[in-house]
Amino acid sequence: MYYTKVIKYDKMQKVLAKGMKFSMINFKSVIAEQIAKATNLNKDELESYIEIPKDVSMGDYAFPCFRLAKELKKAPPIIANEIKDKLEIDENFIEKVEIVGGYINFYINSISVVQDVLERFDIQKENFGKPNETINKTVVIDYSAPNIAKPFHIGHLRSTVIGGALYNIYKFLGYNTIGINHLGDYGTQFGKLIEGYKRWGNEYKVEENPIDELTKIYIRINELCKEDESVLEECRNNFKKLEDGDKYCVEIWTRFRELSLKEFQKVYDILGSKFDSWNGEAFYSDKMGEIVEILEKTGRLVESEGARIIDLGENIAPCIIGKTNGSTTYATRDLAAIMYRARTYDFDKALYVTSYEQNLHFKQVFEVAKLLGLDTKYTDGLEHVPFGMVRLKEGKMSTREGNIIKLEDLLNEAISRALKIIEEKNPDLENKEDVAKKVGIGAVIFNDLSNNRIKDEVFDWDVMLNFQGETGPYVQYIYVRTKSVIEKAGYVPELKDIDLTNLNDNDSFTISKLMYEFESILKEATLKNEPSILSRYLIDLSQAYSSFYNNNKIIGEDKKVQDARLYLTYAVGTVLKIGANLLGIQMPDRM
Ligand code: ARG
């Protein structure tokens, strides 16, 4: 193995950075290229084998030679030695190469990473993490979708928060992104509500307090339906009448919808949620005929106990397309929505963010969608993004039982709890209410996104509002610290005047490596549709900065050191803010 040194490294790097716009050194690729040269094996495949050791003392990247043992018919340590001898390493990038067992461990030159990352940061600033390449892809994200005349419950909060985060990340990466609120504004429950309203409407103050009052009516009519089958029949017929355009039914339905939307908007305002389309289920009322016709032509639509179904074989329950009385179903409306979205948006991906309770529904719908004669581009692009349930300490909520916690109240409680903590910690803070809103809502959002989405989530105030935990407020707190450091210094130095070799401590290196990962973290989050990858990252970056802050004096050192550390502080603050905003969290300047 021999090392080469490039002369005037700094200058060349700068030119390179400009010439290549702002792509950073891809260390994995550099390493893979060298191993490919040494072995005559495929570079991309080799690159996919490269690991990032958990223990930093084992290097920054590691190549596991046992992967090649079969192909090269040699023991891994022998392969490791043979490869190492042939490596041509640029020591400006890679400082040291070591063999441990069957692994080749690569130690990156820390200053080159610091330099590379901060130069790219300097070019991109608040766009840091945006890819160089343009992505010509459209992704449709179906999320939130509460049901009219029912409370906006905590499951819809999860959908709103997860879907919203995905929306922001896709958009930031350059996708053409469309957010759809597929409102539950259709279906048999409206038949029930209409029936209840017809019977007892004047006993309730629906205008004043629509969702609460409609919920009461809904509970009462459900009780009656349980006792009296004929009432249930009446309800089903009401929905059929609504579908057929009956004047009375349509009128009441329209009012329920408007009143509910006004209520939902309060929650969206608190969260800052926005949608590109509000086409709910009812929007598809005149678009299902075509679906049924296509399905009829396939010969797969069959009668079963009076209903019309598609048999999906032994492993999946049949998909119901039409009910006994001829009215349509949730599934049929989703099929019409797929057709409409394919034609209107020409999507590459269509995501559906709901709880895992709808796993079967989407399995059925995606299966039947294959019969619609759509290009496989569309059917391949359909993806259910399921998430786990939220458990409150008080237990599960259900509309029918009437055990309801209003989401608006819940969010307001988060704000008032945050306010109380802030009043204790920092009584003189200005704009306490505004800060409390950012912290309280940030805590709820981060809590929702901090674990793998499929896991059930426990809603615990003390955990999510802990300023020292792995929480939203912690990330905000570290961000605020970066702001106050810069404020105390009174300036942000310019990168061109900074000697980055002053950032030669371990914490600076850890931070730079994390920053280096940011773009791929965002990409991974979209690849897996998993915002928790980004929240985890923000915790890591916050902790790394906290350690940097504790181990290094930033202000008051020699001016050159101060400038370098200030710049790193500024970069970390910017990345924390970009990341948190992508999750839907607002950053306070002080707290
Ligand atoms: N309104 C439904 C619910 O509350 C969620 C709708 C999800 N989107 C869809 N296209 N089916 O469960």
Residues whose N, C-alpha, C, O or C-beta is under 5 A from the ligand:
A	BS01	LIG	D142 A145 P146 N147 H182 L183 G184 D334 T354
